[in-house]
Amino acid sequence: MARKSVIQREKKRQKLEQKYHLIRRSSKKEISKVPSLSDKWEIHGKLESLPRNSAPIRLHRRCFSTGRH
């Protein structure tokens, strides 16, 4: 059984990912459409300013009953 704090941390990451999902997706689409490199860096800076835990890569699949991944 996973510790309660680990399970709560994962739930917090899921909420953050849902909250920033649209912002992250629209920024990535903008980067691919913008031809100028300086504009790409500006948009990339916006992506970096988002919380680290809001990235979908940081989520783990967890078992519903035990909390293990």
CHARMM internal coordinates of N, CA and C (Angstrom, degrees):
IC EDIT
DIST 1 N 1 CA 1.4536
DIST 1 CA 1 C 1.5275
ANGL 1 N 1 CA 1 C 108.24
DIST 1 C 2 N 1.3032
ANGL 1 CA 1 C 2 N 114.80
DIHE 1 N 1 CA 1 C 2 N 133.77
DIST 2 N 2 CA 1.4650
ANGL 1 C 2 N 2 CA 119.83
DIHE 1 CA 1 C 2 N 2 CA 179.85
DIST 2 CA 2 C 1.5281
ANGL 2 N 2 CA 2 C 109.59
DIHE 1 C 2 N 2 CA 2 C -76.71
DIST 2 C 3 N 1.3273
ANGL 2 CA 2 C 3 N 115.36
DIHE 2 N 2 CA 2 C 3 N 154.68
DIST 3 N 3 CA 1.4609
ANGL 2 C 3 N 3 CA 119.56
DIHE 2 CA 2 C 3 N 3 CA 177.92
DIST 3 CA 3 C 1.5198
ANGL 3 N 3 CA 3 C 109.73
DIHE 2 C 3 N 3 CA 3 C -66.80
DIST 3 C 4 N 1.3153
ANGL 3 CA 3 C 4 N 115.50
DIHE 3 N 3 CA 3 C 4 N 151.58
DIST 4 N 4 CA 1.4648
ANGL 3 C 4 N 4 CA 121.18
DIHE 3 CA 3 C 4 N 4 CA -178.85
DIST 4 CA 4 C 1.5251
ANGL 4 N 4 CA 4 C 111.07
DIHE 3 C 4 N 4 CA 4 C -62.78
DIST 4 C 5 N 1.3273
ANGL 4 CA 4 C 5 N 117.18
DIHE 4 N 4 CA 4 C 5 N -36.45
DIST 5 N 5 CA 1.4597
ANGL 4 C 5 N 5 CA 120.31
DIHE 4 CA 4 C 5 N 5 CA -178.41
DIST 5 CA 5 C 1.5284
ANGL 5 N 5 CA 5 C 111.49
DIHE 4 C 5 N 5 CA 5 C -65.97
DIST 5 C 6 N 1.3311
ANGL 5 CA 5 C 6 N 116.70
DIHE 5 N 5 CA 5 C 6 N -35.24
DIST 6 N 6 CA 1.4604
ANGL 5 C 6 N 6 CA 120.87
DIHE 5 CA 5 C 6 N 6 CA 178.89
DIST 6 CA 6 C 1.5254
ANGL 6 N 6 CA 6 C 110.11
DIHE 5 C 6 N 6 CA 6 C -67.66
DIST 6 C 7 N 1.3213
ANGL 6 CA 6 C 7 N 115.94
DIHE 6 N 6 CA 6 C 7 N -41.26
DIST 7 N 7 CA 1.4657
ANGL 6 C 7 N 7 CA 120.74
DIHE 6 CA 6 C 7 N 7 CA 179.33
DIST 7 CA 7 C 1.5263
ANGL 7 N 7 CA 7 C 110.04
DIHE 6 C 7 N 7 CA 7 C -65.49
DIST 7 C 8 N 1.3232
ANGL 7 CA 7 C 8 N 117.80
DIHE 7 N 7 CA 7 C 8 N -42.86
DIST 8 N 8 CA 1.4648
ANGL 7 C 8 N 8 CA 121.53
DIHE 7 CA 7 C 8 N 8 CA 179.42
DIST 8 CA 8 C 1.5256
ANGL 8 N 8 CA 8 C 110.86
DIHE 7 C 8 N 8 CA 8 C -65.64
DIST 8 C 9 N 1.3146
ANGL 8 CA 8 C 9 N 117.50
DIHE 8 N 8 CA 8 C 9 N -38.46
DIST 9 N 9 CA 1.4637
ANGL 8 C 9 N 9 CA 121.43
DIHE 8 CA 8 C 9 N 9 CA 178.11
DIST 9 CA 9 C 1.5270
ANGL 9 N 9 CA 9 C 110.31
DIHE 8 C 9 N 9 CA 9 C -61.70
DIST 9 C 10 N 1.3367
ANGL 9 CA 9 C 10 N 115.97
DIHE 9 N 9 CA 9 C 10 N -40.87
DIST 10 N 10 CA 1.4539
ANGL 9 C 10 N 10 CA 120.83
DIHE 9 CA 9 C 10 N 10 CA 179.19
DIST 10 CA 10 C 1.5270
ANGL 10 N 10 CA 10 C 110.96
DIHE 9 C 10 N 10 CA 10 C -66.49
DIST 10 C 11 N 1.3248
ANGL 10 CA 10 C 11 N 117.45
DIHE 10 N 10 CA 10 C 11 N -38.77
DIST 11 N 11 CA 1.4682
ANGL 10 C 11 N 11 CA 120.65
DIHE 10 CA 10 C 11 N 11 CA 177.03
DIST 11 CA 11 C 1.5218
ANGL 11 N 11 CA 11 C 110.89
DIHE 10 C 11 N 11 CA 11 C -64.27
DIST 11 C 12 N 1.3238
ANGL 11 CA 11 C 12 N 116.81
DIHE 11 N 11 CA 11 C 12 N -39.14
DIST 12 N 12 CA 1.4584
ANGL 11 C 12 N 12 CA 121.00
DIHE 11 CA 11 C 12 N 12 CA 178.22
DIST 12 CA 12 C 1.5296
ANGL 12 N 12 CA 12 C 110.54
DIHE 11 C 12 N 12 CA 12 C -63.65
DIST 12 C 13 N 1.3279
ANGL 12 CA 12 C 13 N 116.64
DIHE 12 N 12 CA 12 C 13 N -40.72
DIST 13 N 13 CA 1.4645
ANGL 12 C 13 N 13 CA 120.50
DIHE 12 CA 12 C 13 N 13 CA 177.49
DIST 13 CA 13 C 1.5176
ANGL 13 N 13 CA 13 C 111.28
DIHE 12 C 13 N 13 CA 13 C -63.53
DIST 13 C 14 N 1.3384
ANGL 13 CA 13 C 14 N 117.36
DIHE 13 N 13 CA 13 C 14 N -38.36
DIST 14 N 14 CA 1.4538
ANGL 13 C 14 N 14 CA 120.77
DIHE 13 CA 13 C 14 N 14 CA 179.01
DIST 14 CA 14 C 1.5253
ANGL 14 N 14 CA 14 C 110.95
DIHE 13 C 14 N 14 CA 14 C -64.01
DIST 14 C 15 N 1.3222
ANGL 14 CA 14 C 15 N 116.82
DIHE 14 N 14 CA 14 C 15 N -41.92
DIST 15 N 15 CA 1.4629
ANGL 14 C 15 N 15 CA 120.43
DIHE 14 CA 14 C 15 N 15 CA 178.47
DIST 15 CA 15 C 1.5227
ANGL 15 N 15 CA 15 C 111.16
DIHE 14 C 15 N 15 CA 15 C -64.15
DIST 15 C 16 N 1.3295
ANGL 15 CA 15 C 16 N 116.89
DIHE 15 N 15 CA 15 C 16 N -43.29
DIST 16 N 16 CA 1.4651
ANGL 15 C 16 N 16 CA 120.56
DIHE 15 CA 15 C 16 N 16 CA 178.85
DIST 16 CA 16 C 1.5315
ANGL 16 N 16 CA 16 C 111.07
DIHE 15 C 16 N 16 CA 16 C -63.86
DIST 16 C 17 N 1.3236
ANGL 16 CA 16 C 17 N 116.44
DIHE 16 N 16 CA 16 C 17 N -40.10
DIST 17 N 17 CA 1.4614
ANGL 16 C 17 N 17 CA 120.08
DIHE 16 CA 16 C 17 N 17 CA -179.58
DIST 17 CA 17 C 1.5193
ANGL 17 N 17 CA 17 C 110.02
DIHE 16 C 17 N 17 CA 17 C -63.29
DIST 17 C 18 N 1.3290
ANGL 17 CA 17 C 18 N 117.74
DIHE 17 N 17 CA 17 C 18 N -41.98
DIST 18 N 18 CA 1.4595
ANGL 17 C 18 N 18 CA 121.04
DIHE 17 CA 17 C 18 N 18 CA 178.74
DIST 18 CA 18 C 1.5228
ANGL 18 N 18 CA 18 C 111.55
DIHE 17 C 18 N 18 CA 18 C -66.72
DIST 18 C 19 N 1.3226
ANGL 18 CA 18 C 19 N 116.29
DIHE 18 N 18 CA 18 C 19 N -36.85
DIST 19 N 19 CA 1.4587
ANGL 18 C 19 N 19 CA 121.29
DIHE 18 CA 18 C 19 N 19 CA -177.90
DIST 19 CA 19 C 1.5308
ANGL 19 N 19 CA 19 C 111.74
DIHE 18 C 19 N 19 CA 19 C -66.11
DIST 19 C 20 N 1.3287
ANGL 19 CA 19 C 20 N 117.26
DIHE 19 N 19 CA 19 C 20 N -42.12
DIST 20 N 20 CA 1.4592
ANGL 19 C 20 N 20 CA 121.69
DIHE 19 CA 19 C 20 N 20 CA -174.60
DIST 20 CA 20 C 1.5225
ANGL 20 N 20 CA 20 C 113.55
DIHE 19 C 20 N 20 CA 20 C -100.96
DIST 20 C 21 N 1.3128
ANGL 20 CA 20 C 21 N 118.12
DIHE 20 N 20 CA 20 C 21 N 7.31
DIST 21 N 21 CA 1.4587
ANGL 20 C 21 N 21 CA 121.84
DIHE 20 CA 20 C 21 N 21 CA -175.74
DIST 21 CA 21 C 1.5330
ANGL 21 N 21 CA 21 C 111.82
DIHE 20 C 21 N 21 CA 21 C -58.96
DIST 21 C 22 N 1.3179
ANGL 21 CA 21 C 22 N 117.36
DIHE 21 N 21 CA 21 C 22 N -48.71
DIST 22 N 22 CA 1.4625
ANGL 21 C 22 N 22 CA 120.39
DIHE 21 CA 21 C 22 N 22 CA -176.96
DIST 22 CA 22 C 1.5231
ANGL 22 N 22 CA 22 C 111.81
DIHE 21 C 22 N 22 CA 22 C -67.23
DIST 22 C 23 N 1.3164
ANGL 22 CA 22 C 23 N 117.15
DIHE 22 N 22 CA 22 C 23 N -39.78
DIST 23 N 23 CA 1.4636
ANGL 22 C 23 N 23 CA 120.89
DIHE 22 CA 22 C 23 N 23 CA 179.36
DIST 23 CA 23 C 1.5223
ANGL 23 N 23 CA 23 C 109.89
DIHE 22 C 23 N 23 CA 23 C -63.09
DIST 23 C 24 N 1.3255
ANGL 23 CA 23 C 24 N 116.45
DIHE 23 N 23 CA 23 C 24 N -45.33
DIST 24 N 24 CA 1.4587
ANGL 23 C 24 N 24 CA 121.40
DIHE 23 CA 23 C 24 N 24 CA -178.81
DIST 24 CA 24 C 1.5302
ANGL 24 N 24 CA 24 C 110.74
DIHE 23 C 24 N 24 CA 24 C -64.64
DIST 24 C 25 N 1.3267
ANGL 24 CA 24 C 25 N 116.75
DIHE 24 N 24 CA 24 C 25 N -43.46
DIST 25 N 25 CA 1.4615
ANGL 24 C 25 N 25 CA 120.43
DIHE 24 CA 24 C 25 N 25 CA -178.39
DIST 25 CA 25 C 1.5246
ANGL 25 N 25 CA 25 C 111.53
DIHE 24 C 25 N 25 CA 25 C -65.94
DIST 25 C 26 N 1.3402
ANGL 25 CA 25 C 26 N 117.23
DIHE 25 N 25 CA 25 C 26 N -43.53
DIST 26 N 26 CA 1.4604
ANGL 25 C 26 N 26 CA 119.90
DIHE 25 CA 25 C 26 N 26 CA -179.33
DIST 26 CA 26 C 1.5295
ANGL 26 N 26 CA 26 C 111.21
DIHE 25 C 26 N 26 CA 26 C -67.08
DIST 26 C 27 N 1.3214
ANGL 26 CA 26 C 27 N 117.71
DIHE 26 N 26 CA 26 C 27 N -36.52
DIST 27 N 27 CA 1.4644
ANGL 26 C 27 N 27 CA 120.59
DIHE 26 CA 26 C 27 N 27 CA 177.95
DIST 27 CA 27 C 1.5220
ANGL 27 N 27 CA 27 C 111.17
DIHE 26 C 27 N 27 CA 27 C -65.00
DIST 27 C 28 N 1.3145
ANGL 27 CA 27 C 28 N 116.96
DIHE 27 N 27 CA 27 C 28 N -40.01
DIST 28 N 28 CA 1.4608
ANGL 27 C 28 N 28 CA 119.81
DIHE 27 CA 27 C 28 N 28 CA 179.72
DIST 28 CA 28 C 1.5229
ANGL 28 N 28 CA 28 C 111.14
DIHE 27 C 28 N 28 CA 28 C -67.49
DIST 28 C 29 N 1.3397
ANGL 28 CA 28 C 29 N 117.40
DIHE 28 N 28 CA 28 C 29 N -35.88
DIST 29 N 29 CA 1.4563
ANGL 28 C 29 N 29 CA 120.05
DIHE 28 CA 28 C 29 N 29 CA 176.20
DIST 29 CA 29 C 1.5306
ANGL 29 N 29 CA 29 C 110.57
DIHE 28 C 29 N 29 CA 29 C -66.78
DIST 29 C 30 N 1.3219
ANGL 29 CA 29 C 30 N 116.59
DIHE 29 N 29 CA 29 C 30 N -39.14
DIST 30 N 30 CA 1.4632
ANGL 29 C 30 N 30 CA 121.12
DIHE 29 CA 29 C 30 N 30 CA 178.49
DIST 30 CA 30 C 1.5190
ANGL 30 N 30 CA 30 C 110.92
DIHE 29 C 30 N 30 CA 30 C -61.64
DIST 30 C 31 N 1.3171
ANGL 30 CA 30 C 31 N 117.33
DIHE 30 N 30 CA 30 C 31 N -42.14
DIST 31 N 31 CA 1.4611
ANGL 30 C 31 N 31 CA 121.26
DIHE 30 CA 30 C 31 N 31 CA -179.13
DIST 31 CA 31 C 1.5240
ANGL 31 N 31 CA 31 C 110.39
DIHE 30 C 31 N 31 CA 31 C -59.50
DIST 31 C 32 N 1.3232
ANGL 31 CA 31 C 32 N 117.08
DIHE 31 N 31 CA 31 C 32 N -40.25
DIST 32 N 32 CA 1.4608
ANGL 31 C 32 N 32 CA 119.58
DIHE 31 CA 31 C 32 N 32 CA -177.57
DIST 32 CA 32 C 1.5283
ANGL 32 N 32 CA 32 C 111.75
DIHE 31 C 32 N 32 CA 32 C -72.58
DIST 32 C 33 N 1.3303
ANGL 32 CA 32 C 33 N 118.23
DIHE 32 N 32 CA 32 C 33 N -24.28
DIST 33 N 33 CA 1.4658
ANGL 32 C 33 N 33 CA 121.35
DIHE 32 CA 32 C 33 N 33 CA -176.80
DIST 33 CA 33 C 1.5298
ANGL 33 N 33 CA 33 C 113.27
DIHE 32 C 33 N 33 CA 33 C -91.18
DIST 33 C 34 N 1.3253
ANGL 33 CA 33 C 34 N 117.66
DIHE 33 N 33 CA 33 C 34 N -26.33
DIST 34 N 34 CA 1.4589
ANGL 33 C 34 N 34 CA 121.32
DIHE 33 CA 33 C 34 N 34 CA -174.86
DIST 34 CA 34 C 1.5346
ANGL 34 N 34 CA 34 C 109.65
DIHE 33 C 34 N 34 CA 34 C -78.68
DIST 34 C 35 N 1.3441
ANGL 34 CA 34 C 35 N 118.26
DIHE 34 N 34 CA 34 C 35 N 127.03
DIST 35 N 35 CA 1.4675
ANGL 34 C 35 N 35 CA 119.81
DIHE 34 CA 34 C 35 N 35 CA -178.86
DIST 35 CA 35 C 1.5293
ANGL 35 N 35 CA 35 C 114.04
DIHE 34 C 35 N 35 CA 35 C -80.75
DIST 35 C 36 N 1.3145
ANGL 35 CA 35 C 36 N 117.86
DIHE 35 N 35 CA 35 C 36 N -28.73
DIST 36 N 36 CA 1.4623
ANGL 35 C 36 N 36 CA 121.33
DIHE 35 CA 35 C 36 N 36 CA -173.51
DIST 36 CA 36 C 1.5290
ANGL 36 N 36 CA 36 C 111.06
DIHE 35 C 36 N 36 CA 36 C -80.86
DIST 36 C 37 N 1.3163
ANGL 36 CA 36 C 37 N 115.39
DIHE 36 N 36 CA 36 C 37 N 136.36
DIST 37 N 37 CA 1.4679
ANGL 36 C 37 N 37 CA 120.81
DIHE 36 CA 36 C 37 N 37 CA -178.57
DIST 37 CA 37 C 1.5213
ANGL 37 N 37 CA 37 C 111.86
DIHE 36 C 37 N 37 CA 37 C -68.43
DIST 37 C 38 N 1.3223
ANGL 37 CA 37 C 38 N 117.60
DIHE 37 N 37 CA 37 C 38 N -36.56
DIST 38 N 38 CA 1.4697
ANGL 37 C 38 N 38 CA 120.13
DIHE 37 CA 37 C 38 N 38 CA -179.39
DIST 38 CA 38 C 1.5319
ANGL 38 N 38 CA 38 C 110.88
DIHE 37 C 38 N 38 CA 38 C -66.30
DIST 38 C 39 N 1.3390
ANGL 38 CA 38 C 39 N 116.71
DIHE 38 N 38 CA 38 C 39 N -35.96
DIST 39 N 39 CA 1.4653
ANGL 38 C 39 N 39 CA 119.56
DIHE 38 CA 38 C 39 N 39 CA 176.43
DIST 39 CA 39 C 1.5219
ANGL 39 N 39 CA 39 C 110.97
DIHE 38 C 39 N 39 CA 39 C -67.86
DIST 39 C 40 N 1.3220
ANGL 39 CA 39 C 40 N 116.42
DIHE 39 N 39 CA 39 C 40 N -36.61
DIST 40 N 40 CA 1.4629
ANGL 39 C 40 N 40 CA 120.34
DIHE 39 CA 39 C 40 N 40 CA 177.96
DIST 40 CA 40 C 1.5301
ANGL 40 N 40 CA 40 C 110.38
DIHE 39 C 40 N 40 CA 40 C -62.95
DIST 40 C 41 N 1.3453
ANGL 40 CA 40 C 41 N 116.35
DIHE 40 N 40 CA 40 C 41 N -41.35
DIST 41 N 41 CA 1.4571
ANGL 40 C 41 N 41 CA 119.86
DIHE 40 CA 40 C 41 N 41 CA 178.47
DIST 41 CA 41 C 1.5207
ANGL 41 N 41 CA 41 C 111.19
DIHE 40 C 41 N 41 CA 41 C -63.95
DIST 41 C 42 N 1.3122
ANGL 41 CA 41 C 42 N 116.54
DIHE 41 N 41 CA 41 C 42 N -37.37
DIST 42 N 42 CA 1.4663
ANGL 41 C 42 N 42 CA 120.95
DIHE 41 CA 41 C 42 N 42 CA 179.38
DIST 42 CA 42 C 1.5312
ANGL 42 N 42 CA 42 C 110.76
DIHE 41 C 42 N 42 CA 42 C -64.91
DIST 42 C 43 N 1.3181
ANGL 42 CA 42 C 43 N 116.13
DIHE 42 N 42 CA 42 C 43 N -44.81
DIST 43 N 43 CA 1.4682
ANGL 42 C 43 N 43 CA 120.60
DIHE 42 CA 42 C 43 N 43 CA 178.61
DIST 43 CA 43 C 1.5235
ANGL 43 N 43 CA 43 C 110.33
DIHE 42 C 43 N 43 CA 43 C -66.72
DIST 43 C 44 N 1.3331
ANGL 43 CA 43 C 44 N 116.13
DIHE 43 N 43 CA 43 C 44 N -38.43
DIST 44 N 44 CA 1.4634
ANGL 43 C 44 N 44 CA 120.28
DIHE 43 CA 43 C 44 N 44 CA 177.97
DIST 44 CA 44 C 1.5365
ANGL 44 N 44 CA 44 C 110.52
DIHE 43 C 44 N 44 CA 44 C -62.62
DIST 44 C 45 N 1.3200
ANGL 44 CA 44 C 45 N 116.41
DIHE 44 N 44 CA 44 C 45 N -35.34
DIST 45 N 45 CA 1.4632
ANGL 44 C 45 N 45 CA 120.49
DIHE 44 CA 44 C 45 N 45 CA 176.36
DIST 45 CA 45 C 1.5171
ANGL 45 N 45 CA 45 C 111.82
DIHE 44 C 45 N 45 CA 45 C -62.99
DIST 45 C 46 N 1.3435
ANGL 45 CA 45 C 46 N 116.38
DIHE 45 N 45 CA 45 C 46 N -36.92
DIST 46 N 46 CA 1.4682
ANGL 45 C 46 N 46 CA 120.06
DIHE 45 CA 45 C 46 N 46 CA 176.22
DIST 46 CA 46 C 1.5251
ANGL 46 N 46 CA 46 C 110.37
DIHE 45 C 46 N 46 CA 46 C -63.91
DIST 46 C 47 N 1.3280
ANGL 46 CA 46 C 47 N 115.73
DIHE 46 N 46 CA 46 C 47 N -41.47
DIST 47 N 47 CA 1.4684
ANGL 46 C 47 N 47 CA 119.26
DIHE 46 CA 46 C 47 N 47 CA 178.72
DIST 47 CA 47 C 1.5254
ANGL 47 N 47 CA 47 C 110.95
DIHE 46 C 47 N 47 CA 47 C -63.68
DIST 47 C 48 N 1.3096
ANGL 47 CA 47 C 48 N 117.06
DIHE 47 N 47 CA 47 C 48 N -39.72
DIST 48 N 48 CA 1.4576
ANGL 47 C 48 N 48 CA 120.21
DIHE 47 CA 47 C 48 N 48 CA 179.70
DIST 48 CA 48 C 1.5196
ANGL 48 N 48 CA 48 C 112.35
DIHE 47 C 48 N 48 CA 48 C -68.54
DIST 48 C 49 N 1.3259
ANGL 48 CA 48 C 49 N 116.85
DIHE 48 N 48 CA 48 C 49 N -25.45
DIST 49 N 49 CA 1.4643
ANGL 48 C 49 N 49 CA 119.45
DIHE 48 CA 48 C 49 N 49 CA -178.89
DIST 49 CA 49 C 1.5263
ANGL 49 N 49 CA 49 C 112.45
DIHE 48 C 49 N 49 CA 49 C -77.29
DIST 49 C 50 N 1.3308
ANGL 49 CA 49 C 50 N 117.20
DIHE 49 N 49 CA 49 C 50 N -14.43
DIST 50 N 50 CA 1.4629
ANGL 49 C 50 N 50 CA 120.09
DIHE 49 CA 49 C 50 N 50 CA 176.76
DIST 50 CA 50 C 1.5268
ANGL 50 N 50 CA 50 C 109.01
DIHE 49 C 50 N 50 CA 50 C -69.83
DIST 50 C 51 N 1.3327
ANGL 50 CA 50 C 51 N 117.34
DIHE 50 N 50 CA 50 C 51 N 155.21
DIST 51 N 51 CA 1.4724
ANGL 50 C 51 N 51 CA 119.62
DIHE 50 CA 50 C 51 N 51 CA 179.05
DIST 51 CA 51 C 1.5300
ANGL 51 N 51 CA 51 C 111.72
DIHE 50 C 51 N 51 CA 51 C -60.03
DIST 51 C 52 N 1.2966
ANGL 51 CA 51 C 52 N 115.92
DIHE 51 N 51 CA 51 C 52 N 141.60
DIST 52 N 52 CA 1.4587
ANGL 51 C 52 N 52 CA 121.12
DIHE 51 CA 51 C 52 N 52 CA -178.49
DIST 52 CA 52 C 1.5232
ANGL 52 N 52 CA 52 C 111.06
DIHE 51 C 52 N 52 CA 52 C -61.71
DIST 52 C 53 N 1.3168
ANGL 52 CA 52 C 53 N 117.44
DIHE 52 N 52 CA 52 C 53 N -38.65
DIST 53 N 53 CA 1.4624
ANGL 52 C 53 N 53 CA 120.84
DIHE 52 CA 52 C 53 N 53 CA -177.54
DIST 53 CA 53 C 1.5208
ANGL 53 N 53 CA 53 C 112.92
DIHE 52 C 53 N 53 CA 53 C -74.71
DIST 53 C 54 N 1.3242
ANGL 53 CA 53 C 54 N 118.38
DIHE 53 N 53 CA 53 C 54 N -1.83
DIST 54 N 54 CA 1.4545
ANGL 53 C 54 N 54 CA 119.66
DIHE 53 CA 53 C 54 N 54 CA 178.18
DIST 54 CA 54 C 1.5280
ANGL 54 N 54 CA 54 C 111.60
DIHE 53 C 54 N 54 CA 54 C -87.58
DIST 54 C 55 N 1.3249
ANGL 54 CA 54 C 55 N 117.61
DIHE 54 N 54 CA 54 C 55 N -3.26
DIST 55 N 55 CA 1.4646
ANGL 54 C 55 N 55 CA 121.27
DIHE 54 CA 54 C 55 N 55 CA 178.27
DIST 55 CA 55 C 1.5286
ANGL 55 N 55 CA 55 C 109.35
DIHE 54 C 55 N 55 CA 55 C -76.58
DIST 55 C 56 N 1.3239
ANGL 55 CA 55 C 56 N 117.66
DIHE 55 N 55 CA 55 C 56 N 134.83
DIST 56 N 56 CA 1.4739
ANGL 55 C 56 N 56 CA 119.76
DIHE 55 CA 55 C 56 N 56 CA -177.78
DIST 56 CA 56 C 1.5202
ANGL 56 N 56 CA 56 C 113.32
DIHE 55 C 56 N 56 CA 56 C -65.97
DIST 56 C 57 N 1.3202
ANGL 56 CA 56 C 57 N 118.60
DIHE 56 N 56 CA 56 C 57 N -21.65
DIST 57 N 57 CA 1.4633
ANGL 56 C 57 N 57 CA 121.20
DIHE 56 CA 56 C 57 N 57 CA -179.25
DIST 57 CA 57 C 1.5202
ANGL 57 N 57 CA 57 C 111.21
DIHE 56 C 57 N 57 CA 57 C -68.02
DIST 57 C 58 N 1.3179
ANGL 57 CA 57 C 58 N 118.44
DIHE 57 N 57 CA 57 C 58 N -20.33
DIST 58 N 58 CA 1.4652
ANGL 57 C 58 N 58 CA 121.76
DIHE 57 CA 57 C 58 N 58 CA -177.12
DIST 58 CA 58 C 1.5287
ANGL 58 N 58 CA 58 C 112.61
DIHE 57 C 58 N 58 CA 58 C -84.73
DIST 58 C 59 N 1.3217
ANGL 58 CA 58 C 59 N 118.29
DIHE 58 N 58 CA 58 C 59 N -3.31
DIST 59 N 59 CA 1.4681
ANGL 58 C 59 N 59 CA 121.50
DIHE 58 CA 58 C 59 N 59 CA 179.41
DIST 59 CA 59 C 1.5265
ANGL 59 N 59 CA 59 C 110.06
DIHE 58 C 59 N 59 CA 59 C -84.10
DIST 59 C 60 N 1.3157
ANGL 59 CA 59 C 60 N 115.99
DIHE 59 N 59 CA 59 C 60 N 147.78
DIST 60 N 60 CA 1.4665
ANGL 59 C 60 N 60 CA 122.61
DIHE 59 CA 59 C 60 N 60 CA 175.77
DIST 60 CA 60 C 1.5189
ANGL 60 N 60 CA 60 C 108.16
DIHE 59 C 60 N 60 CA 60 C -121.91
DIST 60 C 61 N 1.3041
ANGL 60 CA 60 C 61 N 116.07
DIHE 60 N 60 CA 60 C 61 N 146.81
DIST 61 N 61 CA 1.4658
ANGL 60 C 61 N 61 CA 119.72
DIHE 60 CA 60 C 61 N 61 CA 172.27
DIST 61 CA 61 C 1.5091
ANGL 61 N 61 CA 61 C 107.57
DIHE 60 C 61 N 61 CA 61 C -77.91
DIST 61 C 62 N 1.3090
ANGL 61 CA 61 C 62 N 115.55
DIHE 61 N 61 CA 61 C 62 N 134.35
DIST 62 N 62 CA 1.4603
ANGL 61 C 62 N 62 CA 120.15
DIHE 61 CA 61 C 62 N 62 CA -179.34
DIST 62 CA 62 C 1.5138
ANGL 62 N 62 CA 62 C 110.45
DIHE 61 C 62 N 62 CA 62 C -126.98
DIST 62 C 63 N 1.3064
ANGL 62 CA 62 C 63 N 116.71
DIHE 62 N 62 CA 62 C 63 N 147.37
DIST 63 N 63 CA 1.4516
ANGL 62 C 63 N 63 CA 123.40
DIHE 62 CA 62 C 63 N 63 CA 177.00
DIST 63 CA 63 C 1.5445
ANGL 63 N 63 CA 63 C 107.96
DIHE 62 C 63 N 63 CA 63 C -69.59
DIST 63 C 64 N 1.3214
ANGL 63 CA 63 C 64 N 117.10
DIHE 63 N 63 CA 63 C 64 N 136.15
DIST 64 N 64 CA 1.4631
ANGL 63 C 64 N 64 CA 120.57
DIHE 63 CA 63 C 64 N 64 CA -178.27
DIST 64 CA 64 C 1.5243
ANGL 64 N 64 CA 64 C 112.32
DIHE 63 C 64 N 64 CA 64 C -67.65
DIST 64 C 65 N 1.3214
ANGL 64 CA 64 C 65 N 116.81
DIHE 64 N 64 CA 64 C 65 N -36.34
DIST 65 N 65 CA 1.4595
ANGL 64 C 65 N 65 CA 118.32
DIHE 64 CA 64 C 65 N 65 CA -175.90
DIST 65 CA 65 C 1.5352
ANGL 65 N 65 CA 65 C 113.61
DIHE 64 C 65 N 65 CA 65 C -84.64
DIST 65 C 66 N 1.3512
ANGL 65 CA 65 C 66 N 117.15
DIHE 65 N 65 CA 65 C 66 N -39.76
DIST 66 N 66 CA 1.4574
ANGL 65 C 66 N 66 CA 118.59
DIHE 65 CA 65 C 66 N 66 CA -175.77
DIST 66 CA 66 C 1.5205
ANGL 66 N 66 CA 66 C 113.97
DIHE 65 C 66 N 66 CA 66 C -105.21
DIST 66 C 67 N 1.3229
ANGL 66 CA 66 C 67 N 118.12
DIHE 66 N 66 CA 66 C 67 N -23.23
DIST 67 N 67 CA 1.4461
ANGL 66 C 67 N 67 CA 121.13
DIHE 66 CA 66 C 67 N 67 CA -178.04
DIST 67 CA 67 C 1.5063
ANGL 67 N 67 CA 67 C 114.27
DIHE 66 C 67 N 67 CA 67 C 85.67
DIST 67 C 68 N 1.3265
ANGL 67 CA 67 C 68 N 117.12
DIHE 67 N 67 CA 67 C 68 N 2.98
DIST 68 N 68 CA 1.4611
ANGL 67 C 68 N 68 CA 120.24
DIHE 67 CA 67 C 68 N 68 CA 179.75
DIST 68 CA 68 C 1.5149
ANGL 68 N 68 CA 68 C 110.34
DIHE 67 C 68 N 68 CA 68 C -76.32
DIST 68 C 69 N 1.3327
ANGL 68 CA 68 C 69 N 116.88
DIHE 68 N 68 CA 68 C 69 N 155.75
DIST 69 N 69 CA 1.4685
ANGL 68 C 69 N 69 CA 120.16
DIHE 68 CA 68 C 69 N 69 CA 175.99
DIST 69 CA 69 C 1.4960
ANGL 69 N 69 CA 69 C 111.45
DIHE 68 C 69 N 69 CA 69 C -118.13
END
COOR INIT
IC SEED 1 N 1 CA 1 C
IC BUILD
